[in-house]
Structure formats: C-alpha cells, structure tokens
Amino acid sequence: MSENKQPVTRRQFLTYTLTGVGGFMAAGMLMPLVRFAIDPVLKPAPKHDMVQVVSVDKITNEPQKFDFQVHQVDAWYESEVTTSAWVYKEGNEIIALSPVCKHLGCTVDWNTDPANQNHFFCPCHYGLYTKDGTNVPNTPPMAPLDVYVQEVKDGYLYLGKAQPRKGA
C-alpha cells in the first residue's frame, strides 16, 4: 500500500454515497418523463386511409364543398375529425382541393368575393386563388392550395391526405 493515499473521511463517504443515490433516484424519475415525451416521435406515422366522400354523379363543373370524417390519431388520443374539400370536374378529371389557405391557415370559400368572381377567397387577409387552386400574384398566399390524394371506385370519390402540389 502506498503511503501517499489519504483515507476517505466519514464526511466524504456520506457525500459520495448521497450524491450517487440522489443521481440514481433522479434518473429513475426522469426516464419515464423522457420516454413519455419521445415515444410519439418514435412511433411510425399512421397510414391515412382513403375516405368515401361523394358519389361521382353529384360532382359538377362548379366547385362544391363536401365535408367528410377522418380518423385521426394524436399520440395516444384517437378521434373522428370533420374536414372539407372543394371538389369539381374539369373535363373528365376530378379536382379535390383543400380549403386551407396557405397564408395563415384560414378557410377559403368559392365565389364569395363580389370583386373577384369565380375565385377562391380567403377573408382573413384577402387572399385569392384561381379555380384550379393557383395563388393569384400580389395577394398574401405564397403557394397554391393543397390537392387531395384521390381515387374513384364503384362510382364514389375517395379522398386521402391533402398534399402540396408537385412543383409548388
């Protein structure tokens, strides 16, 4: 044994012991909180199923607003949420646009601004979109309206998740 070693005093022993036990207890309390906060991020994103919205024969050339229910999962909370889509036909093609303005998330309406007929209008900040959802230059929205993933099956229109347009 070396003669330079200092013996551990009673006070140092208690300090080391209490610090270790306190650290162990703190880690035991913090681990569930960290797991609680991180767990939703680690879970895979739920797949968004297609939802039946409307019969294809009810769709016209004029945009119509259709409401539908979507099953939503937020971490541990599951709910049915009502959402909307502006749907119309352009020739044989069906267009389904999100009603959410790309400026600040207000809801757009079709043909409600007397000064701008046949446009989607956002009353929050006077944003304008053309019939195909393209944002009008020199108005607040900086991007076109999102487009729903869609599918026609057995005479009905099914919508999925709204996605930004390609190239937007």
C-alpha positions as CSV (number, residue, x, y, z in Angstrom):
1,M,0.0,0.0,0.0
2,S,1.2,3.5,-0.8
3,E,1.8,5.9,2.0
4,N,0.5,8.9,-0.1
5,K,-3.1,7.7,-0.1
6,Q,-5.4,9.7,2.1
7,P,-8.1,7.8,3.8
8,V,-11.7,8.7,2.9
9,T,-13.3,10.7,5.7
10,R,-16.7,10.0,7.0
11,R,-18.0,13.3,5.5
12,Q,-16.6,12.4,2.0
13,F,-18.1,8.9,2.2
14,L,-21.5,10.3,3.0
15,T,-21.2,13.0,0.3
16,Y,-20.3,10.4,-2.4
17,T,-23.0,8.0,-1.2
18,L,-25.8,10.5,-1.1
19,T,-24.7,12.0,-4.5
20,G,-24.8,8.6,-6.1
21,V,-28.2,7.6,-4.5
22,G,-29.7,11.0,-5.5
23,G,-28.4,10.7,-9.0
24,F,-29.9,7.2,-9.3
25,M,-33.2,8.4,-7.9
26,A,-33.3,11.4,-10.3
27,A,-32.5,9.1,-13.3
28,G,-35.3,6.8,-12.2
29,M,-37.8,9.7,-12.1
30,L,-36.7,11.3,-15.4
31,M,-36.6,8.2,-17.5
32,P,-40.4,7.8,-17.7
33,L,-40.8,11.5,-18.5
34,V,-38.3,11.3,-21.3
35,R,-40.0,8.2,-22.6
36,F,-43.4,9.9,-22.4
37,A,-42.0,12.9,-24.5
38,I,-40.1,10.9,-27.1
39,D,-42.4,7.9,-27.6
40,P,-44.8,9.6,-30.1
41,V,-41.9,10.6,-32.2
42,L,-40.6,7.1,-32.4
43,K,-43.9,5.6,-33.5
44,P,-44.4,5.1,-37.2
45,A,-46.8,7.6,-38.8
46,P,-50.2,6.1,-39.1
47,K,-51.2,5.4,-42.7
48,H,-54.0,7.7,-43.9
49,D,-56.8,5.6,-45.4
50,M,-59.0,6.7,-48.2
51,V,-62.4,8.0,-47.1
52,Q,-65.6,7.9,-49.2
53,V,-66.7,11.4,-49.8
54,V,-69.4,11.7,-52.5
55,S,-71.0,10.0,-55.4
56,V,-69.2,10.9,-58.7
57,D,-72.5,11.8,-60.4
58,K,-73.1,14.6,-57.8
59,I,-69.8,16.4,-58.8
60,T,-70.3,19.3,-61.1
61,N,-68.1,21.8,-63.0
62,E,-68.6,24.3,-60.2
63,P,-66.6,23.7,-57.0
64,Q,-68.7,22.3,-54.2
65,K,-67.7,21.9,-50.6
66,F,-68.0,18.4,-49.2
67,D,-67.5,17.5,-45.6
68,F,-66.2,14.1,-44.5
69,Q,-64.9,12.3,-41.4
70,V,-61.3,11.3,-41.0
71,H,-60.0,9.0,-38.2
72,Q,-57.1,10.9,-36.5
73,V,-54.5,9.7,-34.1
74,D,-52.6,12.2,-32.0
75,A,-50.1,10.3,-29.9
76,W,-52.4,8.4,-27.6
77,Y,-55.7,10.2,-28.4
78,E,-57.9,8.9,-31.2
79,S,-60.8,10.9,-32.7
80,E,-63.0,11.4,-35.7
81,V,-62.4,14.8,-37.2
82,T,-64.6,16.5,-39.8
83,T,-62.7,18.0,-42.7
84,S,-63.7,19.5,-46.0
85,A,-62.7,19.5,-49.7
86,W,-63.6,21.7,-52.6
87,V,-64.4,19.2,-55.4
88,Y,-65.3,19.8,-59.1
89,K,-64.8,18.3,-62.5
90,E,-62.5,19.7,-65.2
91,G,-63.5,17.7,-68.3
92,N,-63.2,14.1,-67.2
93,E,-60.8,14.9,-64.4
94,I,-61.9,15.4,-60.8
95,I,-60.1,18.0,-58.8
96,A,-60.2,18.0,-55.0
97,L,-58.7,21.0,-53.3
98,S,-58.0,21.6,-49.6
99,P,-60.0,24.6,-48.2
100,V,-57.0,25.7,-46.0
101,C,-55.3,28.9,-47.1
102,K,-51.6,28.6,-47.5
103,H,-51.0,32.1,-46.0
104,L,-52.1,31.6,-42.4
105,G,-54.4,28.6,-42.4
106,C,-57.8,30.3,-42.7
107,T,-60.6,28.6,-44.7
108,V,-61.2,29.7,-48.2
109,D,-64.6,29.9,-49.9
110,W,-65.6,29.7,-53.5
111,N,-67.0,32.8,-55.3
112,T,-67.8,34.8,-52.1
113,D,-65.9,38.0,-53.0
114,P,-68.0,40.2,-55.3
115,A,-64.9,42.0,-56.6
116,N,-63.3,38.7,-57.7
117,Q,-65.9,36.4,-59.2
118,N,-65.0,32.7,-59.8
119,H,-62.1,32.7,-57.4
120,F,-61.4,31.1,-54.1
121,F,-61.3,33.9,-51.5
122,C,-59.7,33.9,-48.1
123,P,-61.5,36.5,-45.9
124,C,-58.7,36.7,-43.3
125,H,-56.2,38.7,-45.4
126,Y,-58.0,38.9,-48.8
127,G,-56.1,36.1,-50.4
128,L,-57.2,34.9,-53.8
129,Y,-56.8,31.6,-55.7
130,T,-58.0,30.7,-59.2
131,K,-60.4,27.9,-59.8
132,D,-57.6,25.4,-60.1
133,G,-56.2,26.5,-56.7
134,T,-53.3,28.5,-58.0
135,N,-52.5,31.5,-55.9
136,V,-53.1,34.9,-57.5
137,P,-50.0,37.1,-57.7
138,N,-49.8,40.1,-55.3
139,T,-52.1,38.5,-52.8
140,P,-51.0,37.1,-49.4
141,P,-50.8,33.3,-50.2
142,M,-47.4,32.3,-51.4
143,A,-48.3,28.8,-52.6
144,P,-51.3,27.1,-54.3
145,L,-53.9,25.2,-52.4
146,D,-53.1,21.6,-51.5
147,V,-54.6,18.8,-53.5
148,Y,-56.1,15.7,-52.0
149,V,-54.9,12.2,-53.0
150,Q,-57.9,10.7,-54.7
151,E,-59.4,7.6,-56.2
152,V,-62.7,6.8,-57.9
153,K,-64.1,3.3,-57.0
154,D,-67.6,1.9,-57.6
155,G,-68.9,5.3,-58.6
156,Y,-67.7,7.1,-55.5
157,L,-64.9,9.6,-54.9
158,Y,-62.5,8.6,-52.1
159,L,-60.0,11.1,-50.7
160,G,-56.8,10.6,-48.8
161,K,-54.4,13.1,-47.3
162,A,-54.0,16.6,-48.7
163,Q,-50.6,17.2,-50.2
164,P,-48.8,20.2,-51.7
165,R,-48.8,20.3,-55.5
166,K,-45.8,19.0,-57.4
167,G,-43.5,21.8,-58.3
168,A,-45.1,24.2,-55.8
